[in-house]
Amino acid sequence: MEQVYLSSSPHIHSGASTPQIMRAVIYSLLPACAAAIFFFGVPALAVLLIAVLGCMACEVVCQRLMKQPVTLNDGSAVVTGILLGLNLPPTSPWWMTLLGAVIAIGIGKQIFGGLGYNLFNPALVARVVLLISFPVQMTRWTAPTPLRYGVDAVTAATPLGEWKTAVMLTGRLPEGLQGGTFSYLVGNMPGCVGEVSALALLGGAIYLFRRKILTWHIPLSYVASVMILSGLFWLVDPGKYPDPLFHLLTGGLILGAFFMATDMVTTPVSPGGMILFGVGCGVLTVIIRLFGGYPEGVSFAILLMNAATPLIDRYMRPRTFGVVRQGGAR
């Protein structure tokens, strides 16, 4: 007798499997990985490899311990490892990177039941835990040395950190932020492994849009809200607050808006909910950057909005097809 499986809606298949989606995300992140290795050399490559291999190993161990089928071939552990590596400084010690992989997979993902059940973005959970636990190692930045892998690393502040420190000490913008718009665009500045090159990240995002894996709702609402809100502060006091383009191209905004905030599991499902989620991320990012103790607020903003996703889904639920509103038409 043929077995019939009943499940809840929706029943329309998009034609794309989880491994296919994960492979597309991996391909989209390769330009950012290449840019990181170009600017930071072997240390960046080591961080990425340790993060990816650590996430894969932890996934296997957790699923074995929980007596679940090993699903390493779905590619989700690799994606988590790449995103984790891109969110770490290129000088991250091997043990801290490996610990981050254990936190991302063990606590951020498998403890909730695995792929599809996690409440928070696993890579961001690891980044925030490491940032709080090891603030010195997580805020030790080096100046990029393109194609000069034999020189010693030179300590340098990120553009956001330089601005934040100057404002805290003097109340004004520093005389001249290092680099400039072009340097920020290509990634020739201190920062995390994969957040520095806006150009490489945007190239990967365009690929995901063309594959119809990304929709515009979260990235556009996230970026637009940051640009508008930071622009208002800049107009009020341009001597203290950076311009919107600075906020866009420095820090982890583009990485977060296109690759972290768009996680299908931890974000709302309705178009209206996605827009609200993106706006919330943008507002929180600007508030933390301008008034918080950290110069960067992307990770905290996305995790806070991840926590709000169930509420957003509850109150932004679209009208059921065929249901007649009171006093309205079908």
C-alpha positions as CSV (number, residue, x, y, z in Angstrom):
1,M,0.0,0.0,0.0
2,E,1.4,3.4,-0.9
3,Q,2.0,5.7,2.0
4,V,0.6,9.3,2.0
5,Y,2.3,12.0,4.0
6,L,0.3,14.9,5.3
7,S,1.9,18.2,6.2
8,S,1.0,21.7,6.8
9,S,1.0,24.3,4.0
10,P,2.6,25.7,2.0
11,H,2.8,22.9,-0.6
12,I,4.3,24.9,-3.5
13,H,7.9,24.0,-4.2
14,S,10.2,26.7,-5.5
15,G,12.4,24.1,-7.3
16,A,15.5,25.0,-5.3
17,S,16.7,22.6,-2.7
18,T,18.6,23.5,0.5
19,P,22.0,22.3,-0.9
20,Q,21.4,24.3,-4.1
21,I,20.6,27.5,-2.1
22,M,23.6,27.0,0.2
23,R,26.0,26.5,-2.7
24,A,24.7,29.7,-4.3
25,V,25.4,31.6,-1.0
26,I,28.9,30.0,-0.9
27,Y,29.6,31.2,-4.4
28,S,28.3,34.7,-3.6
29,L,30.8,34.9,-0.7
30,L,33.8,33.9,-2.7
31,P,34.6,37.4,-3.9
32,A,34.6,38.7,-0.4
33,C,36.9,35.9,0.7
34,A,39.3,36.6,-2.2
35,A,39.4,40.3,-1.3
36,A,40.2,39.4,2.3
37,I,43.0,37.2,1.3
38,F,44.3,39.8,-1.1
39,F,44.4,42.5,1.6
40,F,45.3,40.5,4.7
41,G,47.1,37.5,3.2
42,V,47.7,34.2,4.9
43,P,46.1,35.2,8.3
44,A,42.8,35.8,6.7
45,L,43.0,32.5,4.8
46,A,43.8,30.7,8.0
47,V,40.8,32.3,9.8
48,L,38.4,31.3,7.1
49,L,39.7,27.7,6.9
50,I,39.7,27.1,10.6
51,A,36.2,28.6,10.9
52,V,34.8,26.4,8.0
53,L,36.5,23.2,9.1
54,G,35.6,23.8,12.7
55,C,31.9,24.3,11.9
56,M,31.8,21.2,9.8
57,A,33.5,19.1,12.5
58,C,31.2,20.5,15.2
59,E,28.1,19.8,13.0
60,V,29.1,16.1,12.7
61,V,29.9,15.7,16.4
62,C,26.7,17.3,17.5
63,Q,24.5,15.3,15.2
64,R,26.3,12.1,16.2
65,L,25.8,12.9,19.9
66,M,22.1,13.7,19.3
67,K,21.7,10.5,17.2
68,Q,20.5,12.5,14.2
69,P,21.4,11.9,10.6
70,V,24.6,13.7,9.5
71,T,23.5,16.4,7.0
72,L,26.9,17.9,6.3
73,N,26.2,17.7,2.5
74,D,23.5,20.4,2.8
75,G,26.2,23.0,3.0
76,S,24.7,25.0,5.9
77,A,27.7,24.4,8.1
78,V,30.1,25.7,5.4
79,V,28.0,28.8,5.0
80,T,28.0,29.4,8.8
81,G,31.8,28.8,8.8
82,I,32.4,31.3,6.0
83,L,30.2,34.0,7.6
84,L,31.9,33.4,11.0
85,G,35.3,33.8,9.4
86,L,34.2,37.0,7.6
87,N,33.1,38.4,10.9
88,L,36.4,37.9,12.7
89,P,39.6,40.0,12.7
90,P,42.3,38.7,10.5
91,T,44.6,38.4,13.6
92,S,42.2,36.1,15.4
93,P,44.1,33.3,17.2
94,W,43.3,29.8,16.0
95,W,41.8,28.7,19.4
96,M,39.3,31.7,19.4
97,T,38.2,31.0,15.8
98,L,37.7,27.3,16.7
99,L,35.8,28.3,19.8
100,G,33.6,30.5,17.7
101,A,32.8,27.6,15.4
102,V,31.7,25.5,18.4
103,I,29.5,28.3,19.7
104,A,28.0,29.0,16.2
105,I,27.1,25.3,15.5
106,G,26.6,23.9,19.0
107,I,24.8,26.8,20.7
108,G,23.6,28.9,17.8
109,K,22.2,26.1,15.7
110,Q,22.1,22.5,17.0
111,I,20.9,23.3,20.5
112,F,17.6,24.5,18.9
113,G,17.3,21.4,16.8
114,G,19.4,22.1,13.8
115,L,18.9,23.8,10.4
116,G,15.5,25.5,10.3
117,Y,14.9,25.7,14.0
118,N,17.5,28.2,15.2
119,L,16.1,31.5,16.5
120,F,19.2,33.5,15.9
121,N,21.8,33.7,13.2
122,P,24.5,31.2,14.3
123,A,27.5,33.1,13.0
124,L,26.4,36.3,14.7
125,V,25.8,34.5,18.0
126,A,29.4,33.4,17.9
127,R,30.7,36.8,17.0
128,V,28.8,38.6,19.8
129,V,29.8,35.9,22.4
130,L,33.5,36.2,21.3
131,L,33.3,40.0,21.3
132,I,32.0,40.1,24.9
133,S,34.3,37.3,26.1
134,F,37.5,38.4,24.4
135,P,37.3,42.1,23.6
136,V,41.0,42.6,23.2
137,Q,41.4,39.9,20.6
138,M,38.2,40.8,18.8
139,T,39.2,44.5,18.5
140,R,42.8,44.1,17.4
141,W,43.0,45.3,13.8
142,T,45.8,45.4,11.3
143,A,46.3,47.7,8.3
144,P,45.9,45.9,5.0
145,T,49.1,45.1,3.1
146,P,48.0,44.1,-0.5
147,L,50.2,41.4,-2.0
148,R,52.9,41.9,0.7
149,Y,52.4,38.9,2.8
150,G,56.0,38.9,4.2
151,V,55.8,42.1,6.2
152,D,54.9,42.3,9.8
153,A,51.3,43.3,10.7
154,V,50.8,46.9,11.6
155,T,48.2,47.7,14.2
156,A,45.6,50.2,13.0
157,A,42.1,51.4,14.0
158,T,39.0,50.8,11.8
159,P,37.4,53.9,10.3
160,L,34.4,53.4,12.7
161,G,36.7,53.0,15.6
162,E,38.8,56.0,14.7
163,W,35.6,58.2,14.4
164,K,34.2,56.8,17.7
165,T,37.4,57.4,19.7
166,A,37.7,61.0,18.3
167,V,34.1,61.8,19.2
168,M,34.5,60.4,22.7
169,L,37.7,62.4,23.3
170,T,37.0,65.7,21.5
171,G,33.3,65.6,20.6
172,R,34.2,66.2,17.0
173,L,35.2,64.2,13.9
174,P,38.9,63.5,13.4
175,E,40.7,65.8,11.1
176,G,41.0,63.2,8.3
177,L,39.6,59.7,8.5
178,Q,42.1,57.2,7.0
179,G,41.5,56.0,3.5
180,G,38.6,57.6,1.7
181,T,35.5,56.6,-0.3
182,F,37.4,54.6,-2.9
183,S,39.5,52.8,-0.2
184,Y,36.3,52.0,1.7
185,L,34.6,50.7,-1.5
186,V,37.4,48.3,-2.5
187,G,38.3,47.3,1.0
188,N,41.7,48.9,1.6
189,M,41.1,49.6,5.3
190,P,41.4,47.8,8.7
191,G,38.4,45.7,9.7
192,C,37.0,42.2,9.9
193,V,38.1,39.6,7.4
194,G,35.1,40.0,5.1
195,E,33.4,43.3,5.9
196,V,36.0,45.5,4.3
197,S,35.3,45.2,0.6
198,A,31.9,46.7,-0.2
199,L,32.5,46.1,-3.9
200,A,33.1,42.3,-3.4
201,L,30.1,42.0,-1.2
202,L,27.8,43.8,-3.5
203,G,29.0,41.6,-6.4
204,G,28.0,38.5,-4.4
205,A,24.7,40.1,-3.5
206,I,23.9,40.8,-7.2
207,Y,24.5,37.1,-8.0
208,L,22.0,36.1,-5.3
209,F,19.4,38.6,-6.6
210,R,19.9,37.1,-10.1
211,R,19.4,33.6,-8.7
212,K,16.2,34.9,-6.9
213,I,17.5,33.8,-3.6
214,L,17.5,37.3,-2.2
215,T,14.5,39.7,-2.3
216,W,14.8,43.4,-1.9
217,H,12.7,43.8,1.2
218,I,15.2,43.4,4.0
219,P,18.4,44.7,2.3
220,L,16.8,47.8,0.9
221,S,14.8,48.7,4.0
222,Y,17.9,48.0,6.2
223,V,20.3,50.2,4.1
224,A,17.7,52.9,3.4
225,S,16.9,53.3,7.1
226,V,20.6,53.6,8.0
227,M,21.2,56.1,5.3
228,I,18.2,58.2,6.1
229,L,18.6,58.2,9.9
230,S,22.4,58.8,9.8
231,G,21.8,61.5,7.2
232,L,19.5,63.4,9.5
233,F,22.2,63.4,12.3
234,W,24.8,64.4,9.7
235,L,22.7,67.3,8.6
236,V,22.2,68.5,12.1
237,D,25.9,68.3,13.1
238,P,28.3,67.4,10.2
239,G,31.2,68.2,12.5
240,K,30.4,65.3,14.8
241,Y,28.5,62.7,12.8
242,P,29.8,61.0,9.7
243,D,27.9,61.2,6.4
244,P,25.6,58.4,5.3
245,L,28.1,57.1,2.7
246,F,30.7,56.6,5.5
247,H,28.1,54.5,7.4
248,L,27.3,52.5,4.3
249,L,30.8,51.6,3.2
250,T,32.6,51.1,6.6
251,G,31.9,48.4,9.2
252,G,29.7,45.4,8.6
253,L,26.6,47.1,7.2
254,I,26.7,45.6,3.7
255,L,27.7,42.1,5.0
256,G,25.0,42.3,7.5
257,A,22.2,43.7,5.3
258,F,22.7,41.3,2.4
259,F,24.1,38.1,3.9
260,M,23.2,38.0,7.7
261,A,19.9,39.8,8.1
262,T,18.5,37.9,5.1
263,D,18.8,34.5,6.8
264,M,15.6,32.6,5.8
265,V,15.2,30.9,9.1
266,T,15.5,33.8,11.5
267,T,13.6,36.5,9.6
268,P,9.9,37.2,9.0
269,V,8.1,35.5,6.1
270,S,5.7,38.2,5.0
271,P,6.9,41.1,2.7
272,G,5.6,43.7,5.2
273,G,7.3,41.8,8.1
274,M,10.6,41.8,6.2
275,I,10.4,45.5,5.6
276,L,9.7,46.1,9.3
277,F,12.6,43.8,10.2
278,G,15.0,45.7,8.0
279,V,13.9,49.1,9.3
280,G,14.3,47.9,12.8
281,C,17.8,46.6,12.1
282,G,18.7,49.9,10.5
283,V,17.5,52.1,13.3
284,L,19.2,49.9,16.0
285,T,22.4,49.9,14.0
286,V,22.5,53.7,13.8
287,I,21.6,54.1,17.5
288,I,24.3,51.7,18.7
289,R,26.9,53.3,16.4
290,L,26.2,56.8,17.4
291,F,25.3,56.4,21.1
292,G,26.4,52.9,22.2
293,G,29.7,51.8,23.7
294,Y,30.7,49.9,20.6
295,P,31.6,51.6,17.3
296,E,29.7,48.9,15.4
297,G,26.1,47.8,15.9
298,V,25.2,45.5,13.0
299,S,25.6,42.2,14.9
300,F,23.6,43.4,18.0
301,A,20.9,45.0,15.8
302,I,20.3,41.8,13.7
303,L,20.2,39.5,16.8
304,L,17.8,41.8,18.6
305,M,15.5,41.8,15.5
306,N,15.9,38.0,15.3
307,A,14.4,37.9,18.8
308,A,11.5,40.0,17.5
309,T,10.8,37.9,14.4
310,P,8.0,35.7,16.1
311,L,6.2,38.9,17.1
312,I,6.6,40.4,13.7
313,D,5.2,37.3,12.0
314,R,2.3,37.2,14.4
315,Y,1.2,40.8,13.9
316,M,2.2,41.2,10.2
317,R,0.3,38.0,9.1
318,P,-1.2,38.5,5.7
319,R,-5.0,38.0,5.2
320,T,-5.9,34.4,4.5
321,F,-6.9,33.8,0.9
322,G,-10.6,33.8,0.5
323,V,-11.4,35.3,3.9
324,V,-13.9,38.2,3.7
325,R,-13.1,41.3,5.9
326,Q,-15.9,42.8,7.9
327,G,-17.7,45.4,5.8
328,G,-15.4,44.7,2.8
329,A,-15.3,42.6,-0.4
330,R,-13.8,39.3,-0.9
